[in-house]
């Protein structure tokens, strides 16, 4: 092919894309997002090894009058306008949060759940479901509990004095709300 032939072919209309299969790329991205779409609300250190069939969701204290029915020392948690946790001030400012849900809001949520025979409360300002009947003290200031997030059940512990979940400070406002709710159910005034 001479140089004149090349020039002649450049002047022809481009026809190479006219007969392409229009469906060729439809299924290209179907399975690409298998593990990428992970909720940022779930801490990677949370343990999912919970079989809810082996958990008592309605212990004796989780009934009407639950606040005084708790068989452990309670009433010391909360009552402050700003949490006493050392990390709270700077983190709360960074998260744009001034306060956490009040005791009244959490207590009302538990009262409503008990009345409705529902095993969980939605933790205020989050997508978490706290299975309030699973809240059990593990020391004078710590609790264990089960929370549901993204269709999974997580067994967690919280230290209400130190303000930690599974030994770590909350990494976002939702975790702080979860910590607050679990501690209020366990040790808060009603």
PLY file of the C-alpha trace (Angstrom):
ply
format ascii 1.0
element vertex 190
property float x
property float y
property float z
element edge 189
property int vertex1
property int vertex2
end_header
0.00 0.00 0.00
1.54 3.30 -1.11
1.44 6.62 0.65
-1.39 7.71 -1.62
-3.47 4.74 -0.47
-2.97 5.73 3.17
-4.15 9.22 2.48
-7.18 7.92 0.64
-8.15 5.74 3.59
-7.88 8.71 5.97
-10.49 10.57 4.00
-13.01 7.74 4.26
-15.59 7.92 7.02
-14.78 5.82 10.08
-16.92 2.70 9.92
-15.11 0.41 12.32
-17.46 1.09 15.27
-20.71 0.70 13.32
-21.03 -3.04 13.72
-19.95 -3.44 17.37
-22.14 -5.41 19.71
-24.01 -2.90 21.88
-24.39 -5.43 24.72
-20.73 -6.21 25.02
-20.03 -4.25 28.19
-23.35 -4.68 30.04
-22.20 -7.36 32.48
-18.67 -6.14 32.93
-19.10 -4.64 36.44
-21.67 -7.03 37.91
-19.41 -8.84 40.38
-16.76 -6.22 40.91
-18.07 -4.74 44.21
-18.10 -7.96 46.23
-16.07 -6.79 49.22
-15.64 -3.08 48.57
-19.04 -1.95 49.80
-18.33 -2.39 53.52
-20.20 -0.18 55.95
-18.00 2.38 57.60
-20.24 2.15 60.72
-18.87 -1.27 61.63
-15.49 -1.36 63.29
-13.25 -4.02 61.76
-12.29 -5.16 65.28
-15.84 -6.15 66.22
-16.38 -9.87 66.75
-19.34 -11.41 64.90
-19.28 -14.78 66.65
-22.74 -14.53 68.19
-25.38 -17.19 67.89
-28.58 -15.42 68.91
-30.24 -18.79 69.51
-27.93 -19.12 72.53
-28.59 -15.61 73.88
-31.37 -14.74 76.31
-32.89 -11.67 74.69
-35.44 -11.26 77.48
-33.76 -11.83 80.86
-35.86 -11.30 83.98
-34.95 -7.63 84.32
-35.92 -6.72 80.71
-39.59 -6.11 81.48
-41.82 -3.17 82.43
-40.00 -1.42 85.25
-36.69 -2.65 83.85
-34.74 0.21 85.40
-35.31 -0.90 88.98
-35.44 -4.59 88.03
-31.75 -4.67 87.05
-30.11 -6.99 89.59
-26.83 -5.07 89.73
-25.57 -1.69 90.90
-26.98 1.04 88.69
-27.75 4.74 88.65
-24.18 6.07 88.58
-23.79 6.52 84.81
-24.49 9.81 83.05
-26.12 12.83 84.59
-23.56 15.07 82.90
-24.00 17.49 80.07
-20.62 16.52 78.60
-19.21 12.99 78.94
-16.24 12.72 81.28
-14.24 10.61 78.84
-10.86 12.19 78.13
-11.21 11.76 74.38
-14.71 13.27 74.15
-14.06 17.02 73.70
-11.74 16.97 70.69
-13.43 14.01 69.00
-16.93 15.39 69.51
-15.84 18.67 67.94
-14.26 16.85 64.99
-17.44 14.80 64.50
-19.63 17.89 64.81
-21.47 16.46 67.80
-22.29 18.57 70.83
-24.06 15.96 72.97
-25.07 12.33 73.04
-28.61 11.04 73.36
-30.04 11.78 76.79
-30.97 9.19 79.39
-34.64 10.05 78.85
-34.44 9.28 75.12
-32.71 5.94 75.68
-34.97 4.99 78.60
-38.07 5.81 76.54
-36.75 3.68 73.68
-36.29 0.71 76.03
-39.72 1.28 77.60
-41.31 1.31 74.14
-39.40 -1.82 73.06
-40.48 -3.65 76.23
-44.12 -2.60 75.69
-43.97 -3.69 72.04
-42.17 -6.99 72.84
-39.27 -5.94 70.60
-35.82 -7.28 71.47
-33.86 -4.18 70.40
-33.76 -0.41 70.42
-32.43 1.65 67.56
-29.48 3.53 69.03
-30.21 7.25 68.57
-28.45 8.91 65.62
-27.17 5.56 64.26
-28.17 2.53 62.22
-27.29 0.23 65.14
-29.80 -1.96 66.92
-28.86 -2.60 70.55
-30.32 -5.84 71.88
-30.99 -4.27 75.28
-31.70 -7.61 76.99
-28.14 -8.74 76.24
-26.63 -5.87 78.25
-24.88 -7.46 81.22
-22.29 -6.02 83.57
-18.88 -7.65 83.38
-17.43 -5.56 86.24
-18.52 -2.53 88.27
-18.11 -0.24 85.23
-18.03 -2.50 82.16
-20.72 -4.25 80.15
-21.06 -6.81 77.42
-23.86 -6.62 74.86
-24.94 -7.60 71.38
-25.53 -5.05 68.64
-26.89 -5.62 65.16
-25.37 -3.72 62.26
-25.53 -4.38 58.53
-27.42 -7.63 59.11
-24.75 -9.05 61.43
-24.70 -9.62 65.18
-21.69 -8.36 67.12
-20.74 -9.27 70.71
-19.03 -6.25 72.23
-17.79 -4.99 75.56
-17.71 -1.43 76.80
-16.01 0.30 79.70
-18.41 3.03 80.75
-15.87 4.90 82.91
-13.09 4.93 80.32
-15.42 5.34 77.35
-14.14 2.42 75.29
-15.66 -0.31 73.12
-13.66 -3.53 72.94
-10.80 -1.66 74.61
-10.68 1.12 72.00
-11.99 4.66 71.94
-14.92 5.09 69.54
-13.80 5.93 66.01
-16.94 7.85 65.07
-20.05 9.48 66.53
-22.16 6.35 65.95
-19.83 4.26 68.10
-19.96 6.95 70.81
-23.77 6.81 70.73
-23.66 3.01 70.97
-21.30 3.19 73.94
-23.58 5.74 75.61
-26.74 3.68 74.99
-25.26 0.43 76.33
-23.91 2.18 79.42
-27.22 3.97 80.02
-29.16 0.69 79.81
-26.72 -0.95 82.22
-25.90 1.75 84.75
-27.99 4.84 84.05
-30.69 6.35 86.20
-34.25 5.69 85.12
0 1
1 2
2 3
3 4
4 5
5 6
6 7
7 8
8 9
9 10
10 11
11 12
12 13
13 14
14 15
15 16
16 17
17 18
18 19
19 20
20 21
21 22
22 23
23 24
24 25
25 26
26 27
27 28
28 29
29 30
30 31
31 32
32 33
33 34
34 35
35 36
36 37
37 38
38 39
39 40
40 41
41 42
42 43
43 44
44 45
45 46
46 47
47 48
48 49
49 50
50 51
51 52
52 53
53 54
54 55
55 56
56 57
57 58
58 59
59 60
60 61
61 62
62 63
63 64
64 65
65 66
66 67
67 68
68 69
69 70
70 71
71 72
72 73
73 74
74 75
75 76
76 77
77 78
78 79
79 80
80 81
81 82
82 83
83 84
84 85
85 86
86 87
87 88
88 89
89 90
90 91
91 92
92 93
93 94
94 95
95 96
96 97
97 98
98 99
99 100
100 101
101 102
102 103
103 104
104 105
105 106
106 107
107 108
108 109
109 110
110 111
111 112
112 113
113 114
114 115
115 116
116 117
117 118
118 119
119 120
120 121
121 122
122 123
123 124
124 125
125 126
126 127
127 128
128 129
129 130
130 131
131 132
132 133
133 134
134 135
135 136
136 137
137 138
138 139
139 140
140 141
141 142
142 143
143 144
144 145
145 146
146 147
147 148
148 149
149 150
150 151
151 152
152 153
153 154
154 155
155 156
156 157
157 158
158 159
159 160
160 161
161 162
162 163
163 164
164 165
165 166
166 167
167 168
168 169
169 170
170 171
171 172
172 173
173 174
174 175
175 176
176 177
177 178
178 179
179 180
180 181
181 182
182 183
183 184
184 185
185 186
186 187
187 188
188 189
